[in-house]
């Protein structure tokens, strides 16, 4: 069994976690936070500390999203934080592109459905990006509400929990 353990980096040089790791059968993606790295690990037999000497480390990216958890669609890992939206190759971690999304804080995790990725800022702005190895922003939509929680997808609708309302976006 493999576990991810976070410690206080200012006291013991360990990892501090805010966002959740992404766990798939063939890859675990572990973001740290602030100025720490994001690390891709082979989950088969992995154990020990998350450091550059770990034999199960597949790749390492120098930056990490602070709060938003990574998401995977096919052979691409997507990261989004308070800065750019980036896409990385699953096998190498190589950055495929860096694209602009709405400026501001992103606290909600991204969701994916129907070949699209939805990245929502706290100001209620959702950028819709086509999943794939090239950046293509399909739309930018705004709700008049603050959004901190992650959207949900069900029955062809997107649900957003705002401070004032529960929003359902889709066809009746």
N, C-alpha and C positions, 0 to 999 in steps of 0.2 A: 504494500500500500504506500502511496505517495501523498505527502501533504505539503502545503505551502504554509510557511510560518512567517509572520511579520513581526518585527521588533522596532524599537525606536532608533532611527539612524543617527540621531544626535548624541545618544548615550552609548550605543554599542555597535554602530556601523551596520545594523541589520536593516531589513526592509520595512517600510511603512506602507500599508495598503489602504487605499480609499476605494478604488474601483475593483471589481471582481475579476479574477482570472477567467479566461475563456478555455473551456475544457472540451476537446474533441477526441475521438478515438486515436488519432495519429499525431496530435499536437496539443500542448498546453501553452497558452500565451499568458505570461504573468507581467502585468504592468506594475510598476512601483508607484511613485507619485512625484509631483513637483519636478525636480531636475534629474530624477533617476531614470534607469533604462526600462525598456520592455524586452522581455526575454522569451524566446520560443524554445520549448523543451520537448524532447521525445518522451512520452509518458510510459513507454514500456521499460520497466525496471528502474525508472528514475528514482533517485533518492539523494539525500545530502543537501548541502547549502546551494543556494542559487548564486554561484559565482563562476567566473570564467574558467575555472578548473574542473567544473562539473562535466563529465563525459557525455551527459545527456542533453547538454545545451546544443541546440541546432543553429540558432542565430541570436543576435543581440542588436537592438536598436537603441541609439543613445538617448532618445527622448521618449516620453510617455504621456498619455492623457492623465490629467489629475483626478478626474472623477468618473468620466464616462468609460464604461467597460468596452473592450474590443469586441468586434463582431466579425464573423466569418461567413462569406457567401462563396461557395465553390472553392476555388484555389486562391482566394484573396482575403487578407485580413484588413479590416478598416479600423482606423483610430480617429477619434475626434475629441477635442478638448476645448479649451478656451481660445485655441488658435486654429491652425489649419486642419483640414480634413485630409488624411493621408491613406493611401492604399499600399499594401506590402504583399509580396509573393509569399505564399504559405511555406514553401520549401526553403527559401533563402533569406527571407526577411527583407530583401531588397525593396527599396521604395519604388513603386511603380509610378506614382504621381503625388502631387500635393495640390489640393484645390481649395478655393476660398468658399467658406460657408458664412452665414450671417455672423457678424461680429457680436461679441458679448459672451456671457457665461453660458456654458452648456453643462447642466447637471443631470439631465435625463439621459438614460442609455439609449443608444440607437436601436431601431428595430428594422427588420427587413421583410419584404413580402412582394411577390409579383415582380421580381427582378429589380426592385427599388430599395434604397436605403433611406430612412427618415431620420434626420438629425435635428433635434428641437432645442432651441435656446430658452433660457428662463423668461425671455420677453414674449414667448408665445409664437416665435417664428420657426417654421419647420422648412428646412431645405430638403428637397427630394433629389437624390443622386442615383443615376443608373448604376446598378451593380456591374462591375467589369474591370478590366485592366486599363481602361482609359477614363479620365474624368469627364463626366457630362452631367451638369446640373440641369434637371428637368423642370423644376419649379421652385418657387419660394412662396410659402403661404403664411399668413398671419392670423392669429386669434387674439381678441382683445382680453387677454388674461395672462397671468404669470403661470409658467409651467416648470415644475421642478421634477415631477414624477415621469417615469418612462411611459411612452405611449404603448397601447396594446392593439393587436390586430385580431379581429374575429368576424367571421361572416361577411367578408368584403368591406368591413368598416375599420377605420382608425379611431381609437378612443384616446382622448387626452383628459387627464385630471388636472384642472387648473385650480387656482385659489378660489375662484368664484363659481365655476361651473364644471360639469362633466360634459365634454364635447364628443359627439359622434359624427364622424365625417364619412360619407359614402352614399350610395344610392339607397332609396327607401325599399 
